[in-house]
Amino acid sequence: MSSQDNTGKPSMGEQIDAAEREAARQRILAQAEAERIPVEETTRAVPDRRWRDGR
């Protein structure tokens, strides 16, 4: 449970924790977007060569 003062606001430590969590979330989203492979590249047909070796 979060500790709040009489005004109903989260404590300074909780505000800092929330800001750090949001910053980490934004970094993760930015990294995921940078590493994202466009769907056009993942759906290209590639020949299956396993069956062409005469076995």
Residue pairs with C-beta under 8 A, 6 or more apart in sequence:
2 10
2 11
2 14
3 10
3 11
3 14
4 10
4 11
5 11
10 18
